[in-house]
Amino acid sequence: MTEAVTPPSPFDPPPLPPAEPGDGPGAVTPADVRDGAAVALAVGVAGVLLGLLWAWLAPRVQYVSNGQAVFLRDSESEARIGSDGTFFLLAAGFGVLSAVAVFLWRRAGGVALVIGLAVGSVFASLVGWRLGLWLGPSSDLRAAALRAGKGVPFDAPLQLLAHGVLLAWPMAAVLVHLGLTALWSPREPVAHDEWPGVYPPPHVHAEQAGPASEGRPANGAPADGPAADGPATAGPAPDADGGSAAPEPPRG
């Protein structure tokens, strides 16, 4: 069996050209990838500043030695928790600043920028953590106690008791950047159709013009004849000789 094929109407709108790969609104271009890599590199390098500030501002925990063992000088001190809190506040602040900087640089946003910001923030937190440990007091307590002497307090090395604070920078950066993009990013113009608000277009139902329809009004009646809805009148019938017969008089 053959399936009937309906020919296309001349009044149909022309078909749209096929979309090529990379032409969609959410497509990632090579320029977006370069921007994301630049963001990741710049934010990762900023982790050096986090390590410097953490080593400088974090409260110090002090130990003391009796010549045989090392003890906390103040067992009720909250300096160890304060070290974690200092890192958290610094990392969250850097996350907000990096998100604002990336948004001001590229207001349109994009997937590549968000990924670059997240990756760079994680790397920056790790860099700041390890750099702060390296810049802080020595982690060799035995050597530090010998240098300080018996009964002399000395600073303990920096520590992060809660490693979850390493996520403060990436979480703050991604959330703030998404919020800024949702509120103040430029909107793409909406393309208007050929016949906005009406489908199908009015000319689809229009009567096609042709030789048969010339001189004919819209209601289909001939231009010179009587109206289609008027009563029909019977005229005199022609006779056999070609003349018209007189009407028959009414009967009685």
C-alpha positions in Angstrom: 0.0 0.0 0.0 1.1 3.5 -0.8 0.6 6.3 1.7 -0.9 9.5 0.4 1.4 12.5 0.5 0.0 15.9 1.0 1.8 18.5 -1.1 3.0 21.6 0.9 0.7 24.6 0.8 2.2 27.8 -0.9 0.9 29.7 2.1 2.9 27.8 4.7 5.9 29.8 6.2 9.3 28.8 4.8 11.0 26.1 6.9 13.8 27.2 9.3 17.3 26.2 8.4 18.7 23.3 10.4 20.6 24.2 13.5 24.3 23.6 13.4 26.2 22.2 16.4 27.4 25.0 18.7 24.6 27.4 17.7 22.3 26.8 20.6 21.9 29.3 23.5 23.6 27.0 26.0 26.5 25.8 23.7 30.0 26.1 25.1 32.4 27.8 22.7 36.2 27.7 22.8 36.2 31.2 24.1 34.1 30.1 27.1 36.5 27.4 27.8 39.5 29.8 27.8 37.6 32.2 30.1 36.9 29.3 32.5 40.5 28.2 32.5 41.6 31.8 33.1 39.2 32.1 36.1 40.4 28.8 37.6 44.0 29.9 37.3 43.5 33.4 38.8 41.4 32.1 41.7 43.8 29.3 42.4 46.7 31.8 42.6 44.7 33.9 45.1 44.9 31.0 47.5 48.5 32.2 48.3 46.9 35.3 49.9 44.6 33.1 52.0 47.5 31.2 53.4 49.4 34.3 54.2 46.5 35.9 56.1 45.6 32.7 57.9 49.2 32.2 59.2 49.2 35.8 60.3 45.7 36.2 61.9 45.0 32.7 63.3 45.2 32.6 67.1 48.1 30.6 68.5 48.0 27.5 70.7 50.9 27.3 73.2 52.6 24.2 74.6 54.9 23.9 77.4 57.5 21.1 78.2 58.5 19.7 81.5 61.6 18.1 80.0 60.0 14.8 79.4 56.6 15.5 77.7 54.8 18.4 76.0 51.5 19.7 77.4 49.0 22.4 76.5 49.7 25.5 78.5 45.9 26.3 78.8 43.8 23.2 78.4 40.6 25.4 78.3 41.8 27.6 75.5 39.7 28.0 72.4 42.5 29.0 70.2 42.4 25.7 68.3 38.8 26.3 67.4 39.6 29.9 66.6 42.1 28.7 64.0 39.3 26.9 62.1 37.0 29.9 62.4 39.6 32.2 61.1 40.2 30.0 58.0 36.5 29.7 57.4 35.8 33.5 57.6 38.8 34.3 55.3 37.9 31.6 52.8 34.2 32.7 52.7 35.3 36.3 52.2 37.6 35.4 49.3 34.7 33.4 47.8 32.4 36.4 47.8 35.2 38.6 46.3 36.1 36.2 43.6 32.4 35.7 42.6 31.9 39.4 42.3 35.1 39.9 40.3 34.2 37.1 37.9 30.6 38.5 37.5 31.9 42.0 36.7 34.4 40.6 34.2 31.8 38.5 32.4 28.3 39.5 33.2 26.7 36.9 30.9 28.0 34.1 33.0 28.0 30.6 31.6 28.7 27.0 32.5 32.5 27.3 31.8 32.8 30.2 34.2 31.0 28.5 37.0 33.1 25.3 36.6 36.3 27.3 36.4 35.3 29.3 39.5 34.5 26.1 41.5 37.7 24.3 40.5 39.9 27.3 41.1 38.2 27.9 44.6 38.9 24.3 45.7 42.5 24.6 44.5 42.8 27.9 46.3 41.6 26.5 49.6 44.1 23.7 49.4 46.9 26.1 48.6 46.0 28.4 51.4 45.7 25.5 53.9 49.1 23.9 53.0 50.8 27.3 52.7 49.5 28.4 56.2 50.8 25.2 57.7 54.2 25.7 56.1 54.5 29.4 57.2 53.3 28.7 60.7 55.3 27.2 63.6 57.2 24.0 63.1 55.2 20.8 63.4 58.2 19.1 65.1 57.1 19.5 68.7 60.2 17.7 70.1 62.6 20.1 68.4 60.5 23.1 69.3 60.4 22.1 73.0 64.2 21.6 73.0 64.7 25.0 71.5 62.3 26.7 74.0 63.6 24.9 77.1 61.9 23.4 80.1 58.9 25.3 81.4 59.0 27.9 78.5 55.8 28.1 76.4 56.1 27.9 72.6 53.6 28.1 69.8 52.0 25.0 68.4 51.7 24.4 64.7 48.6 25.5 62.8 45.9 22.9 62.4 42.5 22.5 60.8 40.4 20.3 63.1 37.4 20.5 60.7 38.5 19.9 57.2 35.0 20.8 56.0 36.0 24.5 56.1 38.0 23.9 52.9 34.7 24.0 51.1 33.8 27.5 52.4 35.5 29.2 49.4 34.0 27.2 46.6 30.5 27.1 48.1 30.4 30.9 48.7 31.9 31.7 45.3 29.4 29.5 43.3 26.3 30.6 45.3 27.1 34.3 45.1 28.0 34.1 41.4 24.8 32.2 40.5 22.8 34.7 42.5 24.4 37.7 40.8 23.9 36.1 37.4 20.3 35.4 38.0 19.5 38.9 39.1 21.7 41.2 36.9 22.9 39.3 33.9 21.9 40.7 30.5 18.8 39.0 29.0 18.8 37.7 25.4 16.3 39.4 23.1 13.2 37.3 22.3 12.7 36.6 18.6 9.2 37.6 17.4 7.4 35.3 15.0 6.2 36.4 11.6 2.6 36.4 12.8 2.8 37.0 16.6 -0.2 35.9 18.6 -2.1 34.3 15.7 -1.8 30.8 14.5 -2.5 29.8 11.8 -1.8 33.2 10.0 -4.9 35.0 8.5 -3.9 34.4 4.9 -4.2 30.6 5.3 -8.1 30.9 5.4 -8.2 33.6 2.7 -9.9 32.8 -0.6 -7.6 32.1 -3.4 -7.9 34.6 -6.2 -8.4 33.2 -9.7 -10.2 33.6 -13.0 -13.4 32.1 -11.6 -13.6 34.5 -8.7 -13.0 37.7 -10.6 -16.0 40.0 -10.5 -17.7 38.0 -7.7 -18.5 39.5 -4.4 -17.5 38.0 -1.1 -20.8 36.2 -0.6 -20.4 34.2 -3.8 -23.3 35.8 -5.8 -22.7 37.0 -9.3 -22.0 40.7 -9.6 -24.8 41.4 -12.2 -27.4 38.8 -11.1 -29.9 38.8 -8.4 -29.0 38.1 -4.8 -28.6 34.5 -3.9 -31.1 34.8 -1.0 -33.8 36.8 -3.0 -37.0 35.1 -4.3 -36.9 33.7 -7.8 -39.4 35.3 -10.3 -40.7 33.3 -13.3 -40.8 35.1 -16.6 -42.9 34.4 -19.7 -42.0 31.1 -21.3 -41.0 31.3 -25.0 -43.4 29.6 -27.5 -42.5 27.4 -30.4 -42.1 30.3 -32.9 -39.6 32.0 -30.8 -42.1 34.5 -29.3 -43.1 34.8 -25.8 -46.5 33.4 -24.8 -49.0 35.5 -23.0 -49.6 34.6 -19.4 -52.7 32.5 -18.9 -55.6 34.4 -17.3 -56.7 33.3 -13.9 -59.7 31.0 -13.8 -63.0 31.9 -12.4 
